[in-house]
């Protein structure tokens, strides 16, 4: 029975971390989100090991089910936010690349006078 309460505690901790990560993503605090990611993955691994070593009573399963659903829902939302961020970064990289190409092209021509027959 004590193992079941430990399992509940692990799920609660994972949910807290999940909510924190989702909040950080919504606020655009990406560096902090990355710092929490390793802790989240470690918590999932510990939870898996803990759950494998103990049998879960039906009453405890009923308590864990809503926690697990919220954790999974948070992961879905987090993945959507991360996907949007990746799209933003992809756009920025594309713009930077185009600007670099323009600067390279026009930089070579700066200070030169071009005549129509030289183009």
C-alpha positions as CSV (number, residue, x, y, z in Angstrom):
1,X,0.0,0.0,0.0
2,X,2.9,2.4,0.8
3,X,4.3,1.8,-2.6
4,X,1.0,2.9,-4.1
5,X,1.2,6.2,-2.2
6,X,4.8,6.6,-3.5
7,X,3.5,6.0,-7.0
8,X,0.8,8.7,-6.5
9,X,3.5,11.1,-5.3
10,X,5.6,10.5,-8.4
11,X,2.6,11.1,-10.6
12,X,1.8,14.3,-8.8
13,X,5.4,15.5,-9.1
14,X,5.4,14.7,-12.8
15,X,2.1,16.7,-13.2
16,X,3.7,19.7,-11.4
17,X,6.7,19.6,-13.7
18,X,4.4,19.2,-16.8
19,X,2.4,22.3,-15.8
20,X,5.6,24.3,-15.2
21,X,6.9,23.3,-18.6
22,X,3.6,24.2,-20.3
23,X,3.6,27.6,-18.6
24,X,7.1,28.3,-19.6
25,X,6.3,27.5,-23.2
26,X,3.3,29.7,-23.2
27,X,5.4,32.6,-21.9
28,X,8.1,31.9,-24.5
29,X,10.7,31.2,-21.9
30,X,12.4,28.5,-24.0
31,X,15.8,28.4,-22.2
32,X,14.1,27.7,-18.9
33,X,11.8,25.1,-20.5
34,X,14.9,23.2,-21.8
35,X,16.3,23.3,-18.3
36,X,13.2,21.5,-17.0
37,X,13.1,19.0,-19.8
38,X,15.9,16.8,-18.4
39,X,14.1,16.7,-15.0
40,X,10.9,15.7,-16.7
41,X,12.5,12.9,-18.6
42,X,14.2,11.7,-15.5
43,X,10.9,11.7,-13.6
44,X,9.2,9.7,-16.3
45,X,12.0,7.1,-16.1
46,X,11.8,6.9,-12.3
47,X,8.0,6.6,-12.5
48,X,8.3,3.7,-15.0
49,X,10.8,1.9,-12.8
50,X,8.7,2.5,-9.7
51,X,5.5,1.3,-11.4
52,X,7.2,-1.8,-12.8
53,X,8.3,-2.8,-9.3
54,X,4.9,-2.6,-7.6
55,X,1.3,-3.6,-8.3
56,X,-1.2,-0.9,-8.4
57,X,-4.4,-1.3,-6.4
58,X,-7.7,-0.6,-8.4
59,X,-8.5,2.3,-6.1
60,X,-5.1,3.8,-6.7
61,X,-5.5,3.4,-10.5
62,X,-8.7,5.4,-10.2
63,X,-6.8,8.2,-8.5
64,X,-3.9,8.0,-11.0
65,X,-6.1,8.1,-14.2
66,X,-7.0,11.8,-14.1
67,X,-3.4,12.7,-13.3
68,X,-2.1,10.7,-16.2
69,X,-4.8,12.3,-18.5
70,X,-3.7,15.8,-17.5
71,X,0.0,14.9,-18.0
72,X,-0.8,13.6,-21.5
73,X,-3.0,16.6,-22.3
74,X,-0.2,18.9,-21.2
75,X,2.3,17.0,-23.4
76,X,0.0,17.4,-26.4
77,X,-0.3,21.2,-25.8
78,X,3.5,21.5,-25.2
79,X,4.2,19.7,-28.5
80,X,1.9,22.1,-30.4
81,X,3.7,25.1,-28.8
82,X,7.1,23.6,-29.6
83,X,6.0,23.0,-33.2
84,X,4.9,26.6,-33.5
85,X,8.3,27.7,-32.1
86,X,10.1,25.5,-34.6
87,X,8.1,27.1,-37.5
88,X,9.1,30.6,-36.1
89,X,12.8,29.6,-36.0
90,X,12.6,28.1,-39.4
91,X,11.2,31.4,-40.8
92,X,13.9,33.4,-39.0
93,X,16.7,31.2,-40.3
94,X,15.3,31.6,-43.8
95,X,15.2,35.3,-43.5
96,X,18.7,35.4,-42.1
97,X,19.9,33.3,-45.0
98,X,18.3,35.5,-47.6
99,X,19.7,38.7,-45.9
100,X,23.2,37.1,-45.9
101,X,22.9,36.3,-49.6
102,X,21.8,39.9,-50.3
103,X,24.6,41.4,-48.3
104,X,27.1,39.1,-50.0
105,X,25.9,39.9,-53.4
106,X,25.6,43.7,-53.0
107,X,28.7,43.8,-50.8
108,X,30.9,42.7,-53.7
109,X,29.3,45.4,-55.8
110,X,29.6,48.3,-53.3
111,X,31.9,51.1,-54.5
112,X,31.7,50.0,-58.1
113,X,30.0,51.8,-60.8
114,X,28.2,49.4,-63.1
115,X,27.3,50.2,-66.6
116,X,24.4,48.5,-68.4
117,X,26.8,46.4,-70.6
118,X,28.6,45.1,-67.5
119,X,25.5,43.6,-65.9
